[in-house]
Amino acid sequence: MAKPSRKAQDELIQKEIDRINSIFINLPENKREVAKELIERIAFMTIQLEILEETIKTKGPTYLFKQGNQKMLIENPAQKSYNTTMNRYTSAYDKLFTLIDKLNEKNSDEDETEDI
């Protein structure tokens, strides 16, 4: 994927938001609302990771840096960004599932209280 335009990125992000929301379709709307911002951030990171992956595939994870007589192999900045973003992406998904579990536990406790 070549770097898409801002509009195309926004469309891809919205599709990803819709996809993630469809995973949690059985979750009540009020609980999905709590996770809304986290879902939006995860969707953004997903698209950014795809763009970075394509850059790394086409340009490689390293490149030959030349300055005067000095030459050295250095890490592609896209690779660094990818690694950092992937770390945060994984953490964000973990937080999302933790949040959903806590919301479900709270709902389960409320259901038990109502049964009494």
Biopython code that builds the backbone (N, CA, C, O; Angstrom):
import numpy as np
from Bio.PDB.StructureBuilder import StructureBuilder

atoms = [
    (1, "MET", "N", (0.855, -1.161, 0.000)),
    (1, "MET", "CA", (0.000, 0.000, 0.000)),
    (1, "MET", "C", (0.905, 1.229, 0.000)),
    (1, "MET", "O", (1.678, 1.437, 0.935)),
    (2, "ALA", "N", (0.806, 2.032, -1.040)),
    (2, "ALA", "CA", (1.513, 3.311, -1.040)),
    (2, "ALA", "C", (0.837, 4.198, -0.005)),
    (2, "ALA", "O", (-0.309, 3.963, 0.377)),
    (3, "LYS", "N", (1.555, 5.211, 0.440)),
    (3, "LYS", "CA", (0.976, 6.074, 1.468)),
    (3, "LYS", "C", (-0.310, 6.692, 0.920)),
    (3, "LYS", "O", (-0.274, 7.476, -0.029)),
    (4, "PRO", "N", (-1.454, 6.333, 1.529)),
    (4, "PRO", "CA", (-2.724, 6.867, 1.046)),
    (4, "PRO", "C", (-2.899, 8.333, 1.448)),
    (4, "PRO", "O", (-2.248, 8.824, 2.370)),
    (5, "SER", "N", (-3.779, 9.006, 0.744)),
    (5, "SER", "CA", (-4.088, 10.395, 1.068)),
    (5, "SER", "C", (-4.759, 10.459, 2.440)),
    (5, "SER", "O", (-5.179, 9.439, 2.985)),
    (6, "ARG", "N", (-4.851, 11.639, 2.973)),
    (6, "ARG", "CA", (-5.487, 11.831, 4.292)),
    (6, "ARG", "C", (-6.920, 11.308, 4.268)),
    (6, "ARG", "O", (-7.363, 10.639, 5.201)),
    (7, "LYS", "N", (-7.640, 11.621, 3.190)),
    (7, "LYS", "CA", (-9.034, 11.174, 3.060)),
    (7, "LYS", "C", (-9.105, 9.647, 3.015)),
    (7, "LYS", "O", (-9.946, 9.034, 3.673)),
    (8, "ALA", "N", (-8.219, 9.049, 2.238)),
    (8, "ALA", "CA", (-8.194, 7.585, 2.132)),
    (8, "ALA", "C", (-7.840, 6.956, 3.478)),
    (8, "ALA", "O", (-8.412, 5.935, 3.858)),
    (9, "GLN", "N", (-6.891, 7.573, 4.202)),
    (9, "GLN", "CA", (-6.540, 7.067, 5.529)),
    (9, "GLN", "C", (-7.744, 7.144, 6.466)),
    (9, "GLN", "O", (-8.020, 6.203, 7.210)),
    (10, "ASP", "N", (-8.455, 8.267, 6.427)),
    (10, "ASP", "CA", (-9.641, 8.425, 7.279)),
    (10, "ASP", "C", (-10.682, 7.358, 6.974)),
    (10, "ASP", "O", (-11.327, 6.826, 7.878)),
    (11, "GLU", "N", (-10.842, 7.048, 5.680)),
    (11, "GLU", "CA", (-11.797, 6.007, 5.281)),
    (11, "GLU", "C", (-11.346, 4.634, 5.781)),
    (11, "GLU", "O", (-12.157, 3.850, 6.275)),
    (12, "LEU", "N", (-10.059, 4.350, 5.650)),
    (12, "LEU", "CA", (-9.528, 3.065, 6.132)),
    (12, "LEU", "C", (-9.673, 2.952, 7.649)),
    (12, "LEU", "O", (-10.010, 1.888, 8.168)),
    (13, "ILE", "N", (-9.419, 4.037, 8.343)),
    (13, "ILE", "CA", (-9.557, 4.044, 9.804)),
    (13, "ILE", "C", (-11.004, 3.795, 10.180)),
    (13, "ILE", "O", (-11.278, 3.020, 11.097)),
    (14, "GLN", "N", (-11.937, 4.437, 9.490)),
    (14, "GLN", "CA", (-13.358, 4.236, 9.803)),
    (14, "GLN", "C", (-13.775, 2.789, 9.542)),
    (14, "GLN", "O", (-14.552, 2.222, 10.310)),
    (15, "LYS", "N", (-13.263, 2.186, 8.462)),
    (15, "LYS", "CA", (-13.569, 0.778, 8.187)),
    (15, "LYS", "C", (-13.047, -0.108, 9.314)),
    (15, "LYS", "O", (-13.703, -1.069, 9.716)),
    (16, "GLU", "N", (-11.850, 0.226, 9.824)),
    (16, "GLU", "CA", (-11.266, -0.553, 10.916)),
    (16, "GLU", "C", (-12.069, -0.365, 12.204)),
    (16, "GLU", "O", (-12.274, -1.320, 12.953)),
    (17, "ILE", "N", (-12.522, 0.856, 12.460)),
    (17, "ILE", "CA", (-13.379, 1.116, 13.628)),
    (17, "ILE", "C", (-14.640, 0.264, 13.531)),
    (17, "ILE", "O", (-15.050, -0.370, 14.503)),
    (18, "ASP", "N", (-15.250, 0.257, 12.346)),
    (18, "ASP", "CA", (-16.467, -0.540, 12.133)),
    (18, "ASP", "C", (-16.177, -2.030, 12.335)),
    (18, "ASP", "O", (-16.990, -2.750, 12.915)),
    (19, "ARG", "N", (-15.018, -2.490, 11.856)),
    (19, "ARG", "CA", (-14.653, -3.906, 12.002)),
    (19, "ARG", "C", (-14.483, -4.270, 13.479)),
    (19, "ARG", "O", (-14.986, -5.299, 13.930)),
    (20, "ILE", "N", (-13.778, -3.428, 14.222)),
    (20, "ILE", "CA", (-13.569, -3.708, 15.643)),
    (20, "ILE", "C", (-14.896, -3.656, 16.392)),
    (20, "ILE", "O", (-15.162, -4.500, 17.248)),
    (21, "ASN", "N", (-15.726, -2.671, 16.072)),
    (21, "ASN", "CA", (-17.042, -2.585, 16.723)),
    (21, "ASN", "C", (-17.888, -3.815, 16.432)),
    (21, "ASN", "O", (-18.673, -4.249, 17.276)),
    (22, "SER", "N", (-17.727, -4.385, 15.220)),
    (22, "SER", "CA", (-18.509, -5.577, 14.887)),
    (22, "SER", "C", (-18.093, -6.769, 15.740)),
    (22, "SER", "O", (-18.893, -7.674, 15.977)),
    (23, "ILE", "N", (-16.842, -6.772, 16.203)),
    (23, "ILE", "CA", (-16.368, -7.839, 17.091)),
    (23, "ILE", "C", (-17.106, -7.772, 18.427)),
    (23, "ILE", "O", (-17.393, -8.795, 19.048)),
    (24, "PHE", "N", (-17.402, -6.554, 18.849)),
    (24, "PHE", "CA", (-18.064, -6.335, 20.134)),
    (24, "PHE", "C", (-19.547, -6.035, 19.965)),
    (24, "PHE", "O", (-20.140, -5.340, 20.790)),
    (25, "ILE", "N", (-20.143, -6.552, 18.908)),
    (25, "ILE", "CA", (-21.542, -6.263, 18.574)),
    (25, "ILE", "C", (-22.499, -6.667, 19.694)),
    (25, "ILE", "O", (-23.533, -6.028, 19.882)),
    (26, "ASN", "N", (-22.166, -7.716, 20.435)),
    (26, "ASN", "CA", (-23.050, -8.175, 21.505)),
    (26, "ASN", "C", (-22.889, -7.386, 22.794)),
    (26, "ASN", "O", (-23.657, -7.560, 23.741)),
    (27, "LEU", "N", (-21.886, -6.517, 22.824)),
    (27, "LEU", "CA", (-21.668, -5.676, 23.994)),
    (27, "LEU", "C", (-22.684, -4.536, 23.955)),
    (27, "LEU", "O", (-22.868, -3.914, 22.909)),
    (28, "PRO", "N", (-23.342, -4.252, 25.073)),
    (28, "PRO", "CA", (-24.312, -3.146, 25.080)),
    (28, "PRO", "C", (-23.663, -1.835, 24.624)),
    (28, "PRO", "O", (-22.477, -1.601, 24.853)),
    (29, "GLU", "N", (-24.454, -1.003, 23.985)),
    (29, "GLU", "CA", (-23.969, 0.253, 23.407)),
    (29, "GLU", "C", (-23.265, 1.135, 24.443)),
    (29, "GLU", "O", (-22.238, 1.745, 24.147)),
    (30, "ASN", "N", (-23.824, 1.199, 25.661)),
    (30, "ASN", "CA", (-23.195, 2.050, 26.679)),
    (30, "ASN", "C", (-21.789, 1.565, 27.034)),
    (30, "ASN", "O", (-20.923, 2.379, 27.356)),
    (31, "LYS", "N", (-21.554, 0.283, 26.982)),
    (31, "LYS", "CA", (-20.231, -0.260, 27.276)),
    (31, "LYS", "C", (-19.280, -0.045, 26.099)),
    (31, "LYS", "O", (-18.088, 0.199, 26.286)),
    (32, "ARG", "N", (-19.824, -0.140, 24.884)),
    (32, "ARG", "CA", (-18.994, 0.145, 23.719)),
    (32, "ARG", "C", (-18.593, 1.614, 23.702)),
    (32, "ARG", "O", (-17.509, 1.969, 23.241)),
    (33, "GLU", "N", (-19.477, 2.455, 24.207)),
    (33, "GLU", "CA", (-19.188, 3.888, 24.270)),
    (33, "GLU", "C", (-17.985, 4.168, 25.168)),
    (33, "GLU", "O", (-17.184, 5.058, 24.879)),
    (34, "VAL", "N", (-17.858, 3.407, 26.257)),
    (34, "VAL", "CA", (-16.724, 3.560, 27.165)),
    (34, "VAL", "C", (-15.415, 3.246, 26.433)),
    (34, "VAL", "O", (-14.397, 3.895, 26.674)),
    (35, "ALA", "N", (-15.443, 2.278, 25.564)),
    (35, "ALA", "CA", (-14.238, 1.835, 24.860)),
    (35, "ALA", "C", (-14.027, 2.562, 23.527)),
    (35, "ALA", "O", (-13.065, 2.279, 22.812)),
    (36, "LYS", "N", (-14.913, 3.484, 23.198)),
    (36, "LYS", "CA", (-14.901, 4.130, 21.882)),
    (36, "LYS", "C", (-13.553, 4.771, 21.539)),
    (36, "LYS", "O", (-13.019, 4.527, 20.457)),
    (37, "GLU", "N", (-13.005, 5.571, 22.425)),
    (37, "GLU", "CA", (-11.760, 6.272, 22.127)),
    (37, "GLU", "C", (-10.591, 5.303, 21.960)),
    (37, "GLU", "O", (-9.734, 5.496, 21.097)),
    (38, "LEU", "N", (-10.564, 4.280, 22.776)),
    (38, "LEU", "CA", (-9.511, 3.279, 22.658)),
    (38, "LEU", "C", (-9.628, 2.538, 21.321)),
    (38, "LEU", "O", (-8.617, 2.259, 20.677)),
    (39, "ILE", "N", (-10.833, 2.227, 20.913)),
    (39, "ILE", "CA", (-11.061, 1.571, 19.621)),
    (39, "ILE", "C", (-10.590, 2.472, 18.479)),
    (39, "ILE", "O", (-9.986, 1.995, 17.519)),
    (40, "GLU", "N", (-10.866, 3.774, 18.585)),
    (40, "GLU", "CA", (-10.424, 4.703, 17.541)),
    (40, "GLU", "C", (-8.901, 4.751, 17.457)),
    (40, "GLU", "O", (-8.348, 4.802, 16.358)),
    (41, "ARG", "N", (-8.229, 4.737, 18.580)),
    (41, "ARG", "CA", (-6.761, 4.761, 18.589)),
    (41, "ARG", "C", (-6.195, 3.470, 18.006)),
    (41, "ARG", "O", (-5.221, 3.496, 17.254)),
    (42, "ILE", "N", (-6.803, 2.355, 18.353)),
    (42, "ILE", "CA", (-6.346, 1.066, 17.819)),
    (42, "ILE", "C", (-6.534, 1.034, 16.304)),
    (42, "ILE", "O", (-5.660, 0.556, 15.580)),
    (43, "ALA", "N", (-7.667, 1.538, 15.824)),
    (43, "ALA", "CA", (-7.921, 1.568, 14.379)),
    (43, "ALA", "C", (-6.877, 2.434, 13.676)),
    (43, "ALA", "O", (-6.365, 2.056, 12.622)),
    (44, "PHE", "N", (-6.565, 3.579, 14.248)),
    (44, "PHE", "CA", (-5.540, 4.459, 13.680)),
    (44, "PHE", "C", (-4.199, 3.736, 13.610)),
    (44, "PHE", "O", (-3.529, 3.761, 12.577)),
    (45, "MET", "N", (-3.810, 3.096, 14.701)),
    (45, "MET", "CA", (-2.527, 2.393, 14.729)),
    (45, "MET", "C", (-2.502, 1.245, 13.724)),
    (45, "MET", "O", (-1.464, 0.979, 13.118)),
    (46, "THR", "N", (-3.623, 0.568, 13.541)),
    (46, "THR", "CA", (-3.699, -0.530, 12.574)),
    (46, "THR", "C", (-3.340, -0.035, 11.170)),
    (46, "THR", "O", (-2.546, -0.658, 10.464)),
    (47, "ILE", "N", (-3.933, 1.086, 10.782)),
    (47, "ILE", "CA", (-3.682, 1.633, 9.443)),
    (47, "ILE", "C", (-2.242, 2.124, 9.333)),
    (47, "ILE", "O", (-1.588, 1.907, 8.312)),
    (48, "GLN", "N", (-1.750, 2.776, 10.367)),
    (48, "GLN", "CA", (-0.361, 3.252, 10.348)),
    (48, "GLN", "C", (0.618, 2.080, 10.240)),
    (48, "GLN", "O", (1.619, 2.162, 9.528)),
    (49, "LEU", "N", (0.323, 1.003, 10.943)),
    (49, "LEU", "CA", (1.172, -0.187, 10.863)),
    (49, "LEU", "C", (1.175, -0.766, 9.453)),
    (49, "LEU", "O", (2.220, -1.195, 8.963)),
    (50, "GLU", "N", (0.031, -0.782, 8.805)),
    (50, "GLU", "CA", (-0.038, -1.290, 7.431)),
    (50, "GLU", "C", (0.810, -0.442, 6.490)),
    (50, "GLU", "O", (1.505, -0.971, 5.622)),
    (51, "ILE", "N", (0.750, 0.881, 6.664)),
    (51, "ILE", "CA", (1.547, 1.782, 5.832)),
    (51, "ILE", "C", (3.038, 1.566, 6.097)),
    (51, "ILE", "O", (3.838, 1.485, 5.165)),
    (52, "LEU", "N", (3.397, 1.475, 7.370)),
    (52, "LEU", "CA", (4.801, 1.242, 7.722)),
    (52, "LEU", "C", (5.294, -0.103, 7.202)),
    (52, "LEU", "O", (6.426, -0.210, 6.730)),
    (53, "GLU", "N", (4.449, -1.129, 7.285)),
    (53, "GLU", "CA", (4.825, -2.452, 6.770)),
    (53, "GLU", "C", (5.153, -2.381, 5.284)),
    (53, "GLU", "O", (6.137, -2.961, 4.823)),
    (54, "GLU", "N", (4.329, -1.673, 4.554)),
    (54, "GLU", "CA", (4.559, -1.557, 3.112)),
    (54, "GLU", "C", (5.863, -0.824, 2.829)),
    (54, "GLU", "O", (6.614, -1.209, 1.932)),
    (55, "THR", "N", (6.129, 0.216, 3.582)),
    (55, "THR", "CA", (7.384, 0.954, 3.421)),
    (55, "THR", "C", (8.576, 0.055, 3.706)),
    (55, "THR", "O", (9.568, 0.075, 2.978)),
    (56, "ILE", "N", (8.473, -0.728, 4.764)),
    (56, "ILE", "CA", (9.572, -1.643, 5.122)),
    (56, "ILE", "C", (9.748, -2.716, 4.056)),
    (56, "ILE", "O", (10.875, -3.077, 3.720)),
    (57, "LYS", "N", (8.644, -3.226, 3.523)),
    (57, "LYS", "CA", (8.733, -4.244, 2.472)),
    (57, "LYS", "C", (9.415, -3.694, 1.221)),
    (57, "LYS", "O", (10.218, -4.386, 0.594)),
    (58, "THR", "N", (9.098, -2.463, 0.860)),
    (58, "THR", "CA", (9.648, -1.908, -0.378)),
    (58, "THR", "C", (11.056, -1.352, -0.198)),
    (58, "THR", "O", (11.886, -1.472, -1.099)),
    (59, "LYS", "N", (11.335, -0.745, 0.958)),
    (59, "LYS", "CA", (12.641, -0.107, 1.158)),
    (59, "LYS", "C", (13.574, -0.904, 2.053)),
    (59, "LYS", "O", (14.764, -0.602, 2.141)),
    (60, "GLY", "N", (13.037, -1.924, 2.721)),
    (60, "GLY", "CA", (13.863, -2.767, 3.587)),
    (60, "GLY", "C", (13.965, -2.218, 5.003)),
    (60, "GLY", "O", (13.715, -1.035, 5.235)),
    (61, "PRO", "N", (14.331, -3.078, 5.948)),
    (61, "PRO", "CA", (14.422, -2.657, 7.349)),
    (61, "PRO", "C", (15.685, -1.843, 7.644)),
    (61, "PRO", "O", (15.768, -1.173, 8.674)),
    (62, "THR", "N", (16.666, -1.903, 6.738)),
    (62, "THR", "CA", (17.899, -1.132, 6.895)),
    (62, "THR", "C", (18.253, -0.505, 5.547)),
    (62, "THR", "O", (17.745, -0.912, 4.501)),
    (63, "TYR", "N", (19.130, 0.487, 5.596)),
    (63, "TYR", "CA", (19.631, 1.054, 4.352)),
    (63, "TYR", "C", (21.059, 1.539, 4.544)),
    (63, "TYR", "O", (21.506, 1.765, 5.669)),
    (64, "LEU", "N", (21.769, 1.697, 3.434)),
    (64, "LEU", "CA", (23.160, 2.129, 3.468)),
    (64, "LEU", "C", (23.188, 3.646, 3.559)),
    (64, "LEU", "O", (22.730, 4.338, 2.649)),
    (65, "PHE", "N", (23.719, 4.155, 4.642)),
    (65, "PHE", "CA", (23.838, 5.588, 4.890)),
    (65, "PHE", "C", (25.227, 6.027, 4.446)),
    (65, "PHE", "O", (26.237, 5.453, 4.854)),
    (66, "LYS", "N", (25.259, 7.046, 3.611)),
    (66, "LYS", "CA", (26.544, 7.558, 3.127)),
    (66, "LYS", "C", (26.650, 9.037, 3.486)),
    (66, "LYS", "O", (25.725, 9.820, 3.272)),
    (67, "GLN", "N", (27.809, 9.390, 4.040)),
    (67, "GLN", "CA", (28.100, 10.799, 4.317)),
    (67, "GLN", "C", (29.595, 10.991, 4.076)),
    (67, "GLN", "O", (30.434, 10.588, 4.881)),
    (68, "GLY", "N", (29.894, 11.609, 2.960)),
    (68, "GLY", "CA", (31.306, 11.743, 2.587)),
    (68, "GLY", "C", (31.899, 10.372, 2.333)),
    (68, "GLY", "O", (31.356, 9.592, 1.550)),
    (69, "ASN", "N", (33.010, 10.073, 2.992)),
    (69, "ASN", "CA", (33.657, 8.761, 2.849)),
    (69, "ASN", "C", (33.061, 7.718, 3.791)),
    (69, "ASN", "O", (33.329, 6.523, 3.674)),
    (70, "GLN", "N", (32.265, 8.193, 4.708)),
    (70, "GLN", "CA", (31.688, 7.289, 5.719)),
    (70, "GLN", "C", (30.470, 6.573, 5.154)),
    (70, "GLN", "O", (29.592, 7.194, 4.556)),
    (71, "LYS", "N", (30.429, 5.250, 5.354)),
    (71, "LYS", "CA", (29.294, 4.425, 4.933)),
    (71, "LYS", "C", (28.950, 3.496, 6.076)),
    (71, "LYS", "O", (29.831, 2.909, 6.705)),
    (72, "MET", "N", (27.667, 3.366, 6.338)),
    (72, "MET", "CA", (27.248, 2.405, 7.357)),
    (72, "MET", "C", (25.804, 1.977, 7.098)),
    (72, "MET", "O", (25.006, 2.716, 6.521)),
    (73, "LEU", "N", (25.507, 0.791, 7.532)),
    (73, "LEU", "CA", (24.170, 0.245, 7.429)),
    (73, "LEU", "C", (23.390, 0.678, 8.666)),
    (73, "LEU", "O", (23.796, 0.381, 9.790)),
    (74, "ILE", "N", (22.272, 1.379, 8.466)),
    (74, "ILE", "CA", (21.471, 1.826, 9.610)),
    (74, "ILE", "C", (20.023, 1.378, 9.453)),
    (74, "ILE", "O", (19.565, 1.040, 8.361)),
    (75, "GLU", "N", (19.330, 1.388, 10.570)),
    (75, "GLU", "CA", (17.934, 0.962, 10.587)),
    (75, "GLU", "C", (17.061, 2.006, 9.902)),
    (75, "GLU", "O", (17.215, 3.208, 10.122)),
    (76, "ASN", "N", (16.154, 1.531, 9.077)),
    (76, "ASN", "CA", (15.188, 2.389, 8.412)),
    (76, "ASN", "C", (14.309, 3.046, 9.485)),
    (76, "ASN", "O", (13.812, 2.345, 10.366)),
    (77, "PRO", "N", (14.102, 4.368, 9.439)),
    (77, "PRO", "CA", (13.228, 5.018, 10.426)),
    (77, "PRO", "C", (11.813, 4.412, 10.461)),
    (77, "PRO", "O", (11.161, 4.408, 11.505)),
    (78, "ALA", "N", (11.354, 3.908, 9.321)),
    (78, "ALA", "CA", (10.044, 3.258, 9.291)),
    (78, "ALA", "C", (10.047, 2.004, 10.162)),
    (78, "ALA", "O", (9.041, 1.675, 10.790)),
    (79, "GLN", "N", (11.175, 1.311, 10.197)),
    (79, "GLN", "CA", (11.294, 0.108, 11.032)),
    (79, "GLN", "C", (11.216, 0.482, 12.503)),
    (79, "GLN", "O", (10.552, -0.202, 13.283)),
    (80, "LYS", "N", (11.885, 1.560, 12.889)),
    (80, "LYS", "CA", (11.827, 2.022, 14.281)),
    (80, "LYS", "C", (10.398, 2.408, 14.651)),
    (80, "LYS", "O", (9.897, 2.030, 15.710)),
    (81, "SER", "N", (9.752, 3.160, 13.772)),
    (81, "SER", "CA", (8.366, 3.574, 14.029)),
    (81, "SER", "C", (7.447, 2.368, 14.128)),
    (81, "SER", "O", (6.564, 2.306, 14.983)),
    (82, "TYR", "N", (7.674, 1.400, 13.227)),
    (82, "TYR", "CA", (6.858, 0.187, 13.244)),
    (82, "TYR", "C", (7.003, -0.543, 14.575)),
    (82, "TYR", "O", (6.008, -0.936, 15.184)),
    (83, "ASN", "N", (8.243, -0.724, 15.024)),
    (83, "ASN", "CA", (8.484, -1.440, 16.279)),
    (83, "ASN", "C", (7.825, -0.740, 17.460)),
    (83, "ASN", "O", (7.195, -1.387, 18.297)),
    (84, "THR", "N", (7.968, 0.576, 17.530)),
    (84, "THR", "CA", (7.365, 1.348, 18.623)),
    (84, "THR", "C", (5.844, 1.279, 18.563)),
    (84, "THR", "O", (5.183, 1.050, 19.576)),
    (85, "THR", "N", (5.296, 1.480, 17.365)),
    (85, "THR", "CA", (3.845, 1.463, 17.210)),
    (85, "THR", "C", (3.278, 0.078, 17.512)),
    (85, "THR", "O", (2.225, -0.039, 18.139)),
    (86, "MET", "N", (3.973, -0.972, 17.069)),
    (86, "MET", "CA", (3.504, -2.339, 17.316)),
    (86, "MET", "C", (3.445, -2.618, 18.806)),
    (86, "MET", "O", (2.514, -3.264, 19.287)),
    (87, "ASN", "N", (4.434, -2.134, 19.533)),
    (87, "ASN", "CA", (4.462, -2.308, 20.980)),
    (87, "ASN", "C", (3.242, -1.636, 21.623)),
    (87, "ASN", "O", (2.577, -2.222, 22.477)),
    (88, "ARG", "N", (2.969, -0.428, 21.210)),
    (88, "ARG", "CA", (1.834, 0.321, 21.770)),
    (88, "ARG", "C", (0.496, -0.251, 21.302)),
    (88, "ARG", "O", (-0.486, -0.245, 22.044)),
    (89, "TYR", "N", (0.471, -0.737, 20.081)),
    (89, "TYR", "CA", (-0.730, -1.357, 19.517)),
    (89, "TYR", "C", (-1.120, -2.592, 20.329)),
    (89, "TYR", "O", (-2.282, -2.775, 20.691)),
    (90, "THR", "N", (-0.134, -3.425, 20.604)),
    (90, "THR", "CA", (-0.367, -4.632, 21.401)),
    (90, "THR", "C", (-0.867, -4.267, 22.790)),
    (90, "THR", "O", (-1.786, -4.896, 23.315)),
    (91, "SER", "N", (-0.261, -3.255, 23.376)),
    (91, "SER", "CA", (-0.665, -2.788, 24.701)),
    (91, "SER", "C", (-2.090, -2.231, 24.683)),
    (91, "SER", "O", (-2.869, -2.480, 25.603)),
    (92, "ALA", "N", (-2.424, -1.484, 23.642)),
    (92, "ALA", "CA", (-3.764, -0.900, 23.533)),
    (92, "ALA", "C", (-4.824, -1.995, 23.399)),
    (92, "ALA", "O", (-5.884, -1.914, 24.020)),
    (93, "TYR", "N", (-4.539, -3.014, 22.589)),
    (93, "TYR", "CA", (-5.491, -4.124, 22.453)),
    (93, "TYR", "C", (-5.660, -4.842, 23.787)),
    (93, "TYR", "O", (-6.771, -5.224, 24.154)),
    (94, "ASP", "N", (-4.567, -5.022, 24.506)),
    (94, "ASP", "CA", (-4.628, -5.652, 25.821)),
    (94, "ASP", "C", (-5.517, -4.832, 26.758)),
    (94, "ASP", "O", (-6.339, -5.389, 27.486)),
    (95, "LYS", "N", (-5.349, -3.514, 26.734)),
    (95, "LYS", "CA", (-6.171, -2.634, 27.576)),
    (95, "LYS", "C", (-7.642, -2.704, 27.173)),
    (95, "LYS", "O", (-8.527, -2.679, 28.028)),
    (96, "LEU", "N", (-7.896, -2.792, 25.861)),
    (96, "LEU", "CA", (-9.276, -2.885, 25.388)),
    (96, "LEU", "C", (-9.938, -4.160, 25.914)),
    (96, "LEU", "O", (-11.053, -4.114, 26.434)),
    (97, "PHE", "N", (-9.258, -5.286, 25.779)),
    (97, "PHE", "CA", (-9.839, -6.543, 26.251)),
    (97, "PHE", "C", (-9.976, -6.567, 27.768)),
    (97, "PHE", "O", (-10.932, -7.132, 28.298)),
    (98, "THR", "N", (-9.026, -5.957, 28.465)),
    (98, "THR", "CA", (-9.130, -5.848, 29.923)),
    (98, "THR", "C", (-10.343, -5.006, 30.301)),
    (98, "THR", "O", (-11.101, -5.365, 31.202)),
    (99, "LEU", "N", (-10.521, -3.889, 29.611)),
    (99, "LEU", "CA", (-11.672, -3.011, 29.869)),
    (99, "LEU", "C", (-12.983, -3.747, 29.603)),
    (99, "LEU", "O", (-13.917, -3.672, 30.401)),
    (100, "ILE", "N", (-13.045, -4.450, 28.489)),
    (100, "ILE", "CA", (-14.270, -5.197, 28.142)),
    (100, "ILE", "C", (-14.535, -6.269, 29.201)),
    (100, "ILE", "O", (-15.679, -6.454, 29.615)),
    (101, "ASP", "N", (-13.490, -6.976, 29.643)),
    (101, "ASP", "CA", (-13.659, -7.990, 30.691)),
    (101, "ASP", "C", (-14.188, -7.364, 31.976)),
    (101, "ASP", "O", (-15.087, -7.914, 32.612)),
    (102, "LYS", "N", (-13.631, -6.210, 32.360)),
    (102, "LYS", "CA", (-14.087, -5.535, 33.585)),
    (102, "LYS", "C", (-15.537, -5.088, 33.460)),
    (102, "LYS", "O", (-16.312, -5.199, 34.410)),
    (103, "LEU", "N", (-15.902, -4.577, 32.277)),
    (103, "LEU", "CA", (-17.292, -4.162, 32.065)),
    (103, "LEU", "C", (-18.216, -5.367, 32.135)),
    (103, "LEU", "O", (-19.313, -5.284, 32.687)),
    (104, "ASN", "N", (-17.772, -6.487, 31.574)),
    (104, "ASN", "CA", (-18.589, -7.699, 31.620)),
    (104, "ASN", "C", (-18.713, -8.241, 33.039)),
    (104, "ASN", "O", (-19.778, -8.716, 33.433)),
    (105, "GLU", "N", (-17.613, -8.172, 33.818)),
    (105, "GLU", "CA", (-17.664, -8.615, 35.218)),
    (105, "GLU", "C", (-18.637, -7.749, 36.017)),
    (105, "GLU", "O", (-19.424, -8.254, 36.818)),
    (106, "LYS", "N", (-18.568, -6.449, 35.787)),
    (106, "LYS", "CA", (-19.458, -5.520, 36.484)),
    (106, "LYS", "C", (-20.909, -5.820, 36.130)),
    (106, "LYS", "O", (-21.782, -5.814, 36.997)),
    (107, "ASN", "N", (-21.158, -6.081, 34.858)),
    (107, "ASN", "CA", (-22.508, -6.408, 34.407)),
    (107, "ASN", "C", (-22.970, -7.722, 35.024)),
    (107, "ASN", "O", (-24.125, -7.851, 35.430)),
    (108, "SER", "N", (-22.059, -8.703, 35.095)),
    (108, "SER", "CA", (-22.392, -9.992, 35.691)),
    (108, "SER", "C", (-22.743, -9.833, 37.171)),
    (108, "SER", "O", (-23.694, -10.446, 37.656)),
    (109, "ASP", "N", (-21.966, -9.003, 37.891)),
    (109, "ASP", "CA", (-22.251, -8.743, 39.305)),
    (109, "ASP", "C", (-23.605, -8.070, 39.474)),
    (109, "ASP", "O", (-24.354, -8.398, 40.394)),
    (110, "GLU", "N", (-23.924, -7.127, 38.585)),
    (110, "GLU", "CA", (-25.226, -6.455, 38.654)),
    (110, "GLU", "C", (-26.350, -7.421, 38.385)),
    (110, "GLU", "O", (-27.396, -7.353, 39.031)),
    (111, "ASP", "N", (-26.149, -8.339, 37.426)),
    (111, "ASP", "CA", (-27.180, -9.342, 37.129)),
    (111, "ASP", "C", (-27.427, -10.245, 38.338)),
    (111, "ASP", "O", (-28.574, -10.573, 38.640)),
    (112, "GLU", "N", (-26.361, -10.649, 39.029)),
    (112, "GLU", "CA", (-26.509, -11.489, 40.194)),
    (112, "GLU", "C", (-27.260, -10.758, 41.308)),
    (112, "GLU", "O", (-28.079, -11.358, 42.003)),
    (113, "THR", "N", (-26.982, -9.473, 41.475)),
    (113, "THR", "CA", (-27.657, -8.673, 42.500)),
    (113, "THR", "C", (-29.135, -8.555, 42.182)),
    (113, "THR", "O", (-29.967, -8.604, 43.088)),
    (114, "GLU", "N", (-29.474, -8.401, 40.916)),
    (114, "GLU", "CA", (-30.867, -8.285, 40.512)),
    (114, "GLU", "C", (-31.628, -9.589, 40.760)),
    (114, "GLU", "O", (-32.830, -9.563, 41.024)),
    (115, "ASP", "N", (-30.931, -10.733, 40.676)),
    (115, "ASP", "CA", (-31.578, -12.019, 40.875)),
    (115, "ASP", "C", (-31.963, -12.249, 42.329)),
    (115, "ASP", "O", (-32.847, -13.056, 42.613)),
    (116, "ILE", "N", (-31.316, -11.556, 43.243)),
    (116, "ILE", "CA", (-31.560, -11.794, 44.682)),
    (116, "ILE", "C", (-32.827, -11.153, 45.123)),
    (116, "ILE", "O", (-33.191, -11.248, 46.295)),
]
sb = StructureBuilder()
sb.init_structure("model")
sb.init_model(0)
sb.init_chain("A")
sb.init_seg("    ")
for serial, (resi, resn, name, xyz) in enumerate(atoms, 1):
    if name == "N":
        sb.init_residue(resn, " ", resi, " ")
    sb.init_atom(name, np.array(xyz, "f"), 0.0, 1.0, " ", f" {name:<3s}", serial, name[0])
structure = sb.get_structure()
